[in-house]
Amino acid sequence: MTIKRHDPSDILSKAVEANGFVFLAGIVAGDPTVGVKEQTRDVVGQIDALLAKCGTDKSKIVQAQIWVPDIKLRAEMNVVWKEWNGGKDLPARACVEAKLADPRLLVEIMVTAAK
């Protein structure tokens, strides 16, 4: 099996291709000073770019894990989530409340997609 890693840092790769799947690391917004909708738009934009780099797209996402620091943010995040996916090709998904690495971060999303 060939494994291809993209955008590595000293602790992780943002995307890993293996066995016909693409695994993304948890993606957070570049600007943590904006609201949850803006952060979510940034995150899904990054997800689109990473998936494209790996030869796939959001229609092939099979699983998503979403973390928010306050579950009350889920509704606003879901507005952008629905705009982004258009209600089609929905993955299995979990959204949970969790403390994020930077207290200004309002959403982190990790996905797995088929190639």
N, CA, C and O atoms as CSV, one atom per row, in Angstrom:
chain,resi,resn,atom,element,x,y,z
A,1,MET,N,N,0.847,-1.175,0.000
A,1,MET,CA,C,0.000,0.000,0.000
A,1,MET,C,C,0.889,1.234,0.000
A,1,MET,O,O,1.850,1.328,0.764
A,2,THR,N,N,0.552,2.173,-0.867
A,2,THR,CA,C,1.267,3.437,-0.936
A,2,THR,C,C,0.564,4.455,-0.047
A,2,THR,O,O,-0.663,4.558,-0.052
A,3,ILE,N,N,1.344,5.194,0.706
A,3,ILE,CA,C,0.814,6.267,1.547
A,3,ILE,C,C,1.457,7.561,1.090
A,3,ILE,O,O,2.679,7.649,0.975
A,4,LYS,N,N,0.623,8.579,0.825
A,4,LYS,CA,C,1.109,9.876,0.375
A,4,LYS,C,C,0.664,10.924,1.396
A,4,LYS,O,O,-0.515,11.012,1.739
A,5,ARG,N,N,1.626,11.715,1.874
A,5,ARG,CA,C,1.344,12.730,2.895
A,5,ARG,C,C,1.469,14.125,2.283
A,5,ARG,O,O,2.380,14.393,1.500
A,6,HIS,N,N,0.539,15.006,2.652
A,6,HIS,CA,C,0.523,16.371,2.131
A,6,HIS,C,C,0.627,17.384,3.275
A,6,HIS,O,O,0.087,17.182,4.363
A,7,ASP,N,N,1.324,18.458,2.998
A,7,ASP,CA,C,1.448,19.594,3.919
A,7,ASP,C,C,1.872,19.164,5.320
A,7,ASP,O,O,1.180,19.457,6.295
A,8,PRO,N,N,3.014,18.466,5.426
A,8,PRO,CA,C,3.461,18.037,6.752
A,8,PRO,C,C,4.006,19.195,7.575
A,8,PRO,O,O,4.559,20.156,7.041
A,9,SER,N,N,3.838,19.080,8.877
A,9,SER,CA,C,4.466,20.011,9.822
A,9,SER,C,C,5.330,19.157,10.739
A,9,SER,O,O,5.580,17.989,10.444
A,10,ASP,N,N,5.779,19.718,11.827
A,10,ASP,CA,C,6.610,18.933,12.735
A,10,ASP,C,C,5.802,17.951,13.580
A,10,ASP,O,O,6.387,17.111,14.264
A,11,ILE,N,N,4.440,18.040,13.548
A,11,ILE,CA,C,3.628,17.120,14.356
A,11,ILE,C,C,2.544,16.373,13.579
A,11,ILE,O,O,1.964,15.423,14.105
A,12,LEU,N,N,2.256,16.780,12.336
A,12,LEU,CA,C,1.174,16.129,11.592
A,12,LEU,C,C,1.266,16.445,10.114
A,12,LEU,O,O,2.013,17.330,9.696
A,13,SER,N,N,0.497,15.711,9.332
A,13,SER,CA,C,0.271,16.033,7.921
A,13,SER,C,C,-1.179,16.501,7.821
A,13,SER,O,O,-2.064,15.916,8.444
A,14,LYS,N,N,-1.425,17.550,7.043
A,14,LYS,CA,C,-2.808,18.036,6.915
A,14,LYS,C,C,-3.689,17.048,6.162
A,14,LYS,O,O,-4.898,16.997,6.388
A,15,ALA,N,N,-3.088,16.259,5.266
A,15,ALA,CA,C,-3.845,15.261,4.518
A,15,ALA,C,C,-2.962,14.047,4.279
A,15,ALA,O,O,-1.760,14.170,4.042
A,16,VAL,N,N,-3.583,12.864,4.346
A,16,VAL,CA,C,-2.880,11.619,4.074
A,16,VAL,C,C,-3.755,10.779,3.151
A,16,VAL,O,O,-4.933,10.557,3.430
A,17,GLU,N,N,-3.167,10.312,2.046
A,17,GLU,CA,C,-3.853,9.415,1.112
A,17,GLU,C,C,-3.378,7.997,1.374
A,17,GLU,O,O,-2.176,7.731,1.406
A,18,ALA,N,N,-4.326,7.088,1.563
A,18,ALA,CA,C,-3.978,5.686,1.788
A,18,ALA,C,C,-5.151,4.787,1.418
A,18,ALA,O,O,-6.289,5.057,1.801
A,19,ASN,N,N,-4.875,3.727,0.678
A,19,ASN,CA,C,-5.857,2.686,0.384
A,19,ASN,C,C,-7.175,3.222,-0.194
A,19,ASN,O,O,-8.251,2.730,0.147
A,20,GLY,N,N,-7.086,4.226,-1.064
A,20,GLY,CA,C,-8.275,4.765,-1.713
A,20,GLY,C,C,-9.046,5.782,-0.894
A,20,GLY,O,O,-10.146,6.183,-1.273
A,21,PHE,N,N,-8.477,6.201,0.225
A,21,PHE,CA,C,-9.126,7.201,1.084
A,21,PHE,C,C,-8.201,8.382,1.317
A,21,PHE,O,O,-6.982,8.278,1.181
A,22,VAL,N,N,-8.812,9.517,1.674
A,22,VAL,CA,C,-8.078,10.710,2.071
A,22,VAL,C,C,-8.512,11.056,3.488
A,22,VAL,O,O,-9.700,11.218,3.768
A,23,PHE,N,N,-7.546,11.164,4.362
A,23,PHE,CA,C,-7.783,11.481,5.767
A,23,PHE,C,C,-7.242,12.876,6.030
A,23,PHE,O,O,-6.054,13.129,5.828
A,24,LEU,N,N,-8.098,13.781,6.475
A,24,LEU,CA,C,-7.642,15.129,6.802
A,24,LEU,C,C,-7.461,15.260,8.308
A,24,LEU,O,O,-8.188,14.658,9.097
A,25,ALA,N,N,-6.480,16.058,8.678
A,25,ALA,CA,C,-6.298,16.420,10.082
A,25,ALA,C,C,-7.433,17.356,10.482
A,25,ALA,O,O,-8.184,17.817,9.621
A,26,GLY,N,N,-7.566,17.637,11.752
A,26,GLY,CA,C,-8.534,18.634,12.201
A,26,GLY,C,C,-8.150,19.990,11.623
A,26,GLY,O,O,-7.027,20.456,11.814
A,27,ILE,N,N,-9.071,20.613,10.924
A,27,ILE,CA,C,-8.813,21.891,10.255
A,27,ILE,C,C,-9.481,23.005,11.048
A,27,ILE,O,O,-10.652,22.905,11.416
A,28,VAL,N,N,-8.718,24.074,11.308
A,28,VAL,CA,C,-9.241,25.231,12.028
A,28,VAL,C,C,-9.063,26.480,11.175
A,28,VAL,O,O,-8.316,26.475,10.197
A,29,ALA,N,N,-9.748,27.539,11.553
A,29,ALA,CA,C,-9.705,28.794,10.804
A,29,ALA,C,C,-8.336,29.456,10.915
A,29,ALA,O,O,-7.652,29.340,11.933
A,30,GLY,N,N,-7.959,30.139,9.868
A,30,GLY,CA,C,-6.720,30.909,9.872
A,30,GLY,C,C,-6.813,32.147,10.736
A,30,GLY,O,O,-5.812,32.587,11.302
A,31,ASP,N,N,-8.005,32.717,10.845
A,31,ASP,CA,C,-8.226,33.913,11.662
A,31,ASP,C,C,-9.182,33.560,12.796
A,31,ASP,O,O,-10.390,33.468,12.576
A,32,PRO,N,N,-8.661,33.360,14.003
A,32,PRO,CA,C,-9.526,32.979,15.117
A,32,PRO,C,C,-10.278,34.145,15.756
A,32,PRO,O,O,-10.955,33.964,16.768
A,33,THR,N,N,-10.164,35.340,15.172
A,33,THR,CA,C,-10.818,36.499,15.783
A,33,THR,C,C,-12.212,36.769,15.224
A,33,THR,O,O,-12.915,37.656,15.707
A,34,VAL,N,N,-12.615,36.002,14.201
A,34,VAL,CA,C,-13.935,36.201,13.593
A,34,VAL,C,C,-14.942,35.232,14.202
A,34,VAL,O,O,-14.567,34.359,14.985
A,35,GLY,N,N,-16.203,35.378,13.851
A,35,GLY,CA,C,-17.266,34.555,14.416
A,35,GLY,C,C,-17.291,33.134,13.871
A,35,GLY,O,O,-16.523,32.779,12.977
A,36,VAL,N,N,-18.191,32.331,14.431
A,36,VAL,CA,C,-18.237,30.904,14.072
A,36,VAL,C,C,-18.618,30.692,12.606
A,36,VAL,O,O,-18.099,29.772,11.974
A,37,LYS,N,N,-19.497,31.507,12.055
A,37,LYS,CA,C,-19.854,31.328,10.644
A,37,LYS,C,C,-18.653,31.603,9.741
A,37,LYS,O,O,-18.389,30.850,8.803
A,38,GLU,N,N,-17.933,32.679,10.027
A,38,GLU,CA,C,-16.763,33.010,9.220
A,38,GLU,C,C,-15.675,31.956,9.381
A,38,GLU,O,O,-15.028,31.577,8.405
A,39,GLN,N,N,-15.471,31.479,10.615
A,39,GLN,CA,C,-14.477,30.428,10.830
A,39,GLN,C,C,-14.872,29.157,10.090
A,39,GLN,O,O,-14.024,28.497,9.491
A,40,THR,N,N,-16.150,28.815,10.129
A,40,THR,CA,C,-16.602,27.603,9.437
A,40,THR,C,C,-16.415,27.734,7.932
A,40,THR,O,O,-16.003,26.774,7.281
A,41,ARG,N,N,-16.708,28.903,7.368
A,41,ARG,CA,C,-16.486,29.119,5.929
A,41,ARG,C,C,-15.012,28.938,5.576
A,41,ARG,O,O,-14.680,28.326,4.560
A,42,ASP,N,N,-14.139,29.468,6.411
A,42,ASP,CA,C,-12.703,29.313,6.195
A,42,ASP,C,C,-12.320,27.829,6.242
A,42,ASP,O,O,-11.596,27.345,5.372
A,43,VAL,N,N,-12.802,27.120,7.249
A,43,VAL,CA,C,-12.463,25.701,7.425
A,43,VAL,C,C,-12.940,24.873,6.231
A,43,VAL,O,O,-12.162,24.088,5.689
A,44,VAL,N,N,-14.179,25.024,5.813
A,44,VAL,CA,C,-14.663,24.214,4.692
A,44,VAL,C,C,-13.957,24.592,3.389
A,44,VAL,O,O,-13.800,23.751,2.503
A,45,GLY,N,N,-13.535,25.841,3.270
A,45,GLY,CA,C,-12.729,26.239,2.111
A,45,GLY,C,C,-11.387,25.531,2.100
A,45,GLY,O,O,-10.921,25.083,1.053
A,46,GLN,N,N,-10.767,25.434,3.271
A,46,GLN,CA,C,-9.505,24.695,3.381
A,46,GLN,C,C,-9.716,23.208,3.074
A,46,GLN,O,O,-8.885,22.573,2.424
A,47,ILE,N,N,-10.836,22.670,3.551
A,47,ILE,CA,C,-11.151,21.259,3.274
A,47,ILE,C,C,-11.294,21.048,1.772
A,47,ILE,O,O,-10.746,20.088,1.231
A,48,ASP,N,N,-12.024,21.931,1.091
A,48,ASP,CA,C,-12.163,21.825,-0.365
A,48,ASP,C,C,-10.796,21.796,-1.046
A,48,ASP,O,O,-10.554,20.969,-1.925
A,49,ALA,N,N,-9.903,22.701,-0.640
A,49,ALA,CA,C,-8.581,22.806,-1.265
A,49,ALA,C,C,-7.745,21.549,-1.011
A,49,ALA,O,O,-7.088,21.050,-1.925
A,50,LEU,N,N,-7.764,21.042,0.207
A,50,LEU,CA,C,-6.993,19.840,0.524
A,50,LEU,C,C,-7.527,18.623,-0.218
A,50,LEU,O,O,-6.754,17.819,-0.737
A,51,LEU,N,N,-8.843,18.489,-0.268
A,51,LEU,CA,C,-9.424,17.359,-1.000
A,51,LEU,C,C,-9.074,17.435,-2.485
A,51,LEU,O,O,-8.753,16.420,-3.102
A,52,ALA,N,N,-9.134,18.636,-3.056
A,52,ALA,CA,C,-8.780,18.805,-4.475
A,52,ALA,C,C,-7.317,18.421,-4.709
A,52,ALA,O,O,-6.999,17.769,-5.703
A,53,LYS,N,N,-6.437,18.819,-3.806
A,53,LYS,CA,C,-5.021,18.465,-3.913
A,53,LYS,C,C,-4.835,16.947,-3.956
A,53,LYS,O,O,-3.895,16.442,-4.570
A,54,CYS,N,N,-5.745,16.228,-3.293
A,54,CYS,CA,C,-5.669,14.772,-3.215
A,54,CYS,C,C,-6.518,14.078,-4.281
A,54,CYS,O,O,-6.612,12.851,-4.291
A,55,GLY,N,N,-7.134,14.849,-5.175
A,55,GLY,CA,C,-7.880,14.259,-6.271
A,55,GLY,C,C,-9.293,13.823,-5.930
A,55,GLY,O,O,-9.829,12.908,-6.555
A,56,THR,N,N,-9.900,14.469,-4.948
A,56,THR,CA,C,-11.280,14.141,-4.589
A,56,THR,C,C,-12.019,15.436,-4.239
A,56,THR,O,O,-11.490,16.529,-4.438
A,57,ASP,N,N,-13.230,15.310,-3.724
A,57,ASP,CA,C,-13.999,16.496,-3.371
A,57,ASP,C,C,-15.021,16.175,-2.277
A,57,ASP,O,O,-15.151,15.028,-1.850
A,58,LYS,N,N,-15.735,17.198,-1.838
A,58,LYS,CA,C,-16.660,17.057,-0.707
A,58,LYS,C,C,-17.783,16.056,-0.965
A,58,LYS,O,O,-18.365,15.540,-0.011
A,59,SER,N,N,-18.104,15.769,-2.217
A,59,SER,CA,C,-19.170,14.802,-2.499
A,59,SER,C,C,-18.758,13.377,-2.107
A,59,SER,O,O,-19.599,12.481,-2.024
A,60,LYS,N,N,-17.465,13.180,-1.869
A,60,LYS,CA,C,-16.962,11.853,-1.513
A,60,LYS,C,C,-16.565,11.752,-0.037
A,60,LYS,O,O,-15.930,10.779,0.370
A,61,ILE,N,N,-16.936,12.746,0.756
A,61,ILE,CA,C,-16.670,12.665,2.195
A,61,ILE,C,C,-17.578,11.596,2.791
A,61,ILE,O,O,-18.794,11.625,2.600
A,62,VAL,N,N,-16.987,10.663,3.505
A,62,VAL,CA,C,-17.762,9.582,4.111
A,62,VAL,C,C,-17.954,9.778,5.611
A,62,VAL,O,O,-18.886,9.223,6.193
A,63,GLN,N,N,-17.078,10.565,6.241
A,63,GLN,CA,C,-17.209,10.790,7.673
A,63,GLN,C,C,-16.679,12.167,8.025
A,63,GLN,O,O,-15.684,12.623,7.461
A,64,ALA,N,N,-17.355,12.831,8.970
A,64,ALA,CA,C,-16.909,14.131,9.471
A,64,ALA,C,C,-17.010,14.147,10.992
A,64,ALA,O,O,-17.974,13.655,11.578
A,65,GLN,N,N,-16.001,14.720,11.601
A,65,GLN,CA,C,-15.997,14.938,13.043
A,65,GLN,C,C,-15.822,16.430,13.255
A,65,GLN,O,O,-14.904,17.046,12.713
A,66,ILE,N,N,-16.711,17.000,14.049
A,66,ILE,CA,C,-16.713,18.447,14.270
A,66,ILE,C,C,-16.663,18.714,15.763
A,66,ILE,O,O,-17.376,18.099,16.556
A,67,TRP,N,N,-15.789,19.658,16.121
A,67,TRP,CA,C,-15.683,20.064,17.517
A,67,TRP,C,C,-15.974,21.556,17.625
A,67,TRP,O,O,-15.487,22.353,16.822
A,68,VAL,N,N,-16.768,21.925,18.621
A,68,VAL,CA,C,-17.053,23.319,18.961
A,68,VAL,C,C,-16.833,23.474,20.465
A,68,VAL,O,O,-17.119,22.546,21.222
A,69,PRO,N,N,-16.329,24.631,20.914
A,69,PRO,CA,C,-16.064,24.792,22.345
A,69,PRO,C,C,-17.325,24.971,23.186
A,69,PRO,O,O,-17.297,24.794,24.404
A,70,ASP,N,N,-18.424,25.323,22.533
A,70,ASP,CA,C,-19.712,25.478,23.207
A,70,ASP,C,C,-20.771,24.930,22.255
A,70,ASP,O,O,-20.907,25.422,21.135
A,71,ILE,N,N,-21.510,23.932,22.680
A,71,ILE,CA,C,-22.482,23.273,21.800
A,71,ILE,C,C,-23.537,24.248,21.279
A,71,ILE,O,O,-24.197,23.970,20.278
A,72,LYS,N,N,-23.697,25.380,21.947
A,72,LYS,CA,C,-24.640,26.407,21.459
A,72,LYS,C,C,-24.203,26.982,20.106
A,72,LYS,O,O,-25.018,27.567,19.394
A,73,LEU,N,N,-22.921,26.821,19.747
A,73,LEU,CA,C,-22.422,27.304,18.454
A,73,LEU,C,C,-22.803,26.374,17.303
A,73,LEU,O,O,-22.658,26.732,16.134
A,74,ARG,N,N,-23.285,25.190,17.636
A,74,ARG,CA,C,-23.599,24.173,16.625
A,74,ARG,C,C,-24.595,24.692,15.580
A,74,ARG,O,O,-24.413,24.458,14.385
A,75,ALA,N,N,-25.631,25.383,16.016
A,75,ALA,CA,C,-26.659,25.860,15.081
A,75,ALA,C,C,-26.077,26.820,14.043
A,75,ALA,O,O,-26.379,26.696,12.856
A,76,GLU,N,N,-25.247,27.775,14.472
A,76,GLU,CA,C,-24.639,28.719,13.530
A,76,GLU,C,C,-23.663,28.008,12.597
A,76,GLU,O,O,-23.618,28.298,11.401
A,77,MET,N,N,-22.886,27.084,13.142
A,77,MET,CA,C,-21.958,26.307,12.317
A,77,MET,C,C,-22.739,25.518,11.274
A,77,MET,O,O,-22.327,25.443,10.117
A,78,ASN,N,N,-23.874,24.924,11.678
A,78,ASN,CA,C,-24.681,24.127,10.757
A,78,ASN,C,C,-25.242,24.943,9.601
A,78,ASN,O,O,-25.458,24.397,8.519
A,79,VAL,N,N,-25.481,26.221,9.797
A,79,VAL,CA,C,-25.951,27.076,8.699
A,79,VAL,C,C,-24.933,27.037,7.563
A,79,VAL,O,O,-25.294,26.847,6.402
A,80,VAL,N,N,-23.673,27.218,7.906
A,80,VAL,CA,C,-22.613,27.212,6.894
A,80,VAL,C,C,-22.393,25.796,6.356
A,80,VAL,O,O,-22.175,25.615,5.158
A,81,TRP,N,N,-22.448,24.802,7.230
A,81,TRP,CA,C,-22.301,23.405,6.810
A,81,TRP,C,C,-23.331,23.068,5.736
A,81,TRP,O,O,-22.993,22.458,4.722
A,82,LYS,N,N,-24.593,23.465,5.955
A,82,LYS,CA,C,-25.665,23.179,4.988
A,82,LYS,C,C,-25.462,23.949,3.689
A,82,LYS,O,O,-25.703,23.412,2.608
A,83,GLU,N,N,-25.018,25.211,3.784
A,83,GLU,CA,C,-24.730,25.995,2.576
A,83,GLU,C,C,-23.644,25.299,1.761
A,83,GLU,O,O,-23.730,25.202,0.536
A,84,TRP,N,N,-22.637,24.824,2.452
A,84,TRP,CA,C,-21.471,24.220,1.809
A,84,TRP,C,C,-21.818,22.911,1.106
A,84,TRP,O,O,-21.432,22.711,-0.046
A,85,ASN,N,N,-22.532,22.029,1.772
A,85,ASN,CA,C,-22.797,20.724,1.157
A,85,ASN,C,C,-24.109,20.685,0.383
A,85,ASN,O,O,-24.366,19.720,-0.337
A,86,GLY,N,N,-24.934,21.701,0.514
A,86,GLY,CA,C,-26.178,21.753,-0.251
A,86,GLY,C,C,-27.165,20.647,0.072
A,86,GLY,O,O,-28.110,20.420,-0.684
A,87,GLY,N,N,-26.957,19.954,1.189
A,87,GLY,CA,C,-27.865,18.880,1.584
A,87,GLY,C,C,-27.701,17.603,0.777
A,87,GLY,O,O,-28.552,16.715,0.828
A,88,LYS,N,N,-26.582,17.509,0.015
A,88,LYS,CA,C,-26.349,16.333,-0.827
A,88,LYS,C,C,-25.107,15.593,-0.362
A,88,LYS,O,O,-24.196,16.190,0.213
A,89,ASP,N,N,-25.077,14.300,-0.611
A,89,ASP,CA,C,-23.904,13.480,-0.332
A,89,ASP,C,C,-23.420,13.655,1.105
A,89,ASP,O,O,-22.230,13.839,1.357
A,90,LEU,N,N,-24.372,13.593,2.046
A,90,LEU,CA,C,-24.041,13.846,3.450
A,90,LEU,C,C,-23.257,12.681,4.066
A,90,LEU,O,O,-23.614,11.518,3.880
A,91,PRO,N,N,-22.184,13.006,4.804
A,91,PRO,CA,C,-21.393,11.963,5.448
A,91,PRO,C,C,-21.989,11.554,6.791
A,91,PRO,O,O,-22.864,12.230,7.331
A,92,ALA,N,N,-21.499,10.440,7.314
A,92,ALA,CA,C,-21.742,10.147,8.727
A,92,ALA,C,C,-21.024,11.249,9.491
A,92,ALA,O,O,-19.936,11.669,9.096
A,93,ARG,N,N,-21.628,11.729,10.594
A,93,ARG,CA,C,-21.068,12.917,11.229
A,93,ARG,C,C,-21.309,12.921,12.727
A,93,ARG,O,O,-22.326,12.424,13.211
A,94,ALA,N,N,-20.360,13.488,13.448
A,94,ALA,CA,C,-20.529,13.763,14.871
A,94,ALA,C,C,-20.133,15.214,15.110
A,94,ALA,O,O,-19.205,15.721,14.479
A,95,CYS,N,N,-20.830,15.874,16.013
A,95,CYS,CA,C,-20.479,17.232,16.429
A,95,CYS,C,C,-20.536,17.249,17.947
A,95,CYS,O,O,-21.587,17.010,18.542
A,96,VAL,N,N,-19.401,17.531,18.566
A,96,VAL,CA,C,-19.338,17.496,20.025
A,96,VAL,C,C,-18.703,18.757,20.584
A,96,VAL,O,O,-17.943,19.447,19.905
A,97,GLU,N,N,-19.028,19.038,21.818
A,97,GLU,CA,C,-18.424,20.156,22.531
A,97,GLU,C,C,-17.083,19.701,23.092
A,97,GLU,O,O,-16.989,18.653,23.731
A,98,ALA,N,N,-16.054,20.493,22.848
A,98,ALA,CA,C,-14.721,20.168,23.350
A,98,ALA,C,C,-13.881,21.443,23.432
A,98,ALA,O,O,-14.053,22.368,22.638
A,99,LYS,N,N,-12.999,21.473,24.378
A,99,LYS,CA,C,-12.057,22.577,24.488
A,99,LYS,C,C,-11.080,22.473,23.319
A,99,LYS,O,O,-10.501,21.408,23.101
A,100,LEU,N,N,-10.881,23.565,22.558
A,100,LEU,CA,C,-9.964,23.568,21.427
A,100,LEU,C,C,-8.620,24.155,21.846
A,100,LEU,O,O,-8.516,24.778,22.903
A,101,ALA,N,N,-7.596,23.960,21.023
A,101,ALA,CA,C,-6.224,24.340,21.369
A,101,ALA,C,C,-6.069,25.833,21.669
A,101,ALA,O,O,-5.293,26.209,22.548
A,102,ASP,N,N,-6.789,26.671,20.958
A,102,ASP,CA,C,-6.764,28.121,21.164
A,102,ASP,C,C,-8.179,28.521,21.572
A,102,ASP,O,O,-9.123,28.211,20.845
A,103,PRO,N,N,-8.362,29.190,22.694
A,103,PRO,CA,C,-9.721,29.519,23.146
A,103,PRO,C,C,-10.505,30.420,22.189
A,103,PRO,O,O,-11.720,30.557,22.332
A,104,ARG,N,N,-9.830,31.031,21.219
A,104,ARG,CA,C,-10.530,31.869,20.239
A,104,ARG,C,C,-11.105,31.040,19.091
A,104,ARG,O,O,-11.955,31.522,18.342
A,105,LEU,N,N,-10.643,29.796,18.952
A,105,LEU,CA,C,-11.158,28.931,17.894
A,105,LEU,C,C,-12.563,28.471,18.243
A,105,LEU,O,O,-12.834,28.080,19.378
A,106,LEU,N,N,-13.455,28.521,17.261
A,106,LEU,CA,C,-14.869,28.202,17.492
A,106,LEU,C,C,-15.324,26.944,16.774
A,106,LEU,O,O,-16.434,26.468,17.013
A,107,VAL,N,N,-14.488,26.395,15.897
A,107,VAL,CA,C,-14.844,25.162,15.181
A,107,VAL,C,C,-13.579,24.487,14.664
A,107,VAL,O,O,-12.631,25.147,14.236
A,108,GLU,N,N,-13.588,23.155,14.713
A,108,GLU,CA,C,-12.528,22.350,14.112
A,108,GLU,C,C,-13.237,21.177,13.428
A,108,GLU,O,O,-14.113,20.537,14.010
A,109,ILE,N,N,-12.840,20.914,12.187
A,109,ILE,CA,C,-13.490,19.852,11.412
A,109,ILE,C,C,-12.433,18.920,10.837
A,109,ILE,O,O,-11.417,19.358,10.298
A,110,MET,N,N,-12.698,17.621,10.965
A,110,MET,CA,C,-11.833,16.570,10.426
A,110,MET,C,C,-12.702,15.678,9.549
A,110,MET,O,O,-13.783,15.265,9.968
A,111,VAL,N,N,-12.242,15.375,8.336
A,111,VAL,CA,C,-13.039,14.528,7.450
A,111,VAL,C,C,-12.197,13.404,6.863
A,111,VAL,O,O,-10.971,13.474,6.788
A,112,THR,N,N,-12.915,12.366,6.451
A,112,THR,CA,C,-12.342,11.277,5.667
A,112,THR,C,C,-13.163,11.177,4.383
A,112,THR,O,O,-14.393,11.194,4.420
A,113,ALA,N,N,-12.472,11.072,3.252
A,113,ALA,CA,C,-13.156,11.019,1.961
A,113,ALA,C,C,-12.610,9.855,1.135
A,113,ALA,O,O,-11.449,9.470,1.271
A,114,ALA,N,N,-13.462,9.308,0.283
A,114,ALA,CA,C,-13.021,8.331,-0.702
A,114,ALA,C,C,-12.362,9.082,-1.852
A,114,ALA,O,O,-12.644,10.259,-2.080
A,115,LYS,N,N,-11.491,8.400,-2.567
A,115,LYS,CA,C,-10.832,9.019,-3.740
A,115,LYS,C,C,-11.772,8.981,-4.924
A,115,LYS,O,O,-11.420,9.448,-6.008
